[in-house]
Amino acid sequence: MGNTFFLSGNRLLEAINTNKDAAILFIYGVNDTFSLVQFGYKLEPKYCLPKALDDGNQLLLVVKKYLENNPSQLHESATILVSLALREPFPCP
């Protein structure tokens, strides 16, 4: 991770390509964290995952596509990038 205190989009994309299970767990962790914060602070959610998700592969593909389509953002926090990646394909009703 170098001198940064967060996982970058570059590192997440690398993990997606080399350690799929770890990347899926990271994405689920980001989702769980955002859900907790939104619930605790009574914030409107930025995205809403469907209840019938598979084993994480769909989320992985969505995040991977977002990262690959936005290379200028890859130096940013992977946590924020995951949130951004999930907003368009999974809007809240």
Helices and strands as residue ranges (DSSP letters): H 9-18, H 20-40, H 57-69, G 71-73, H 78-87
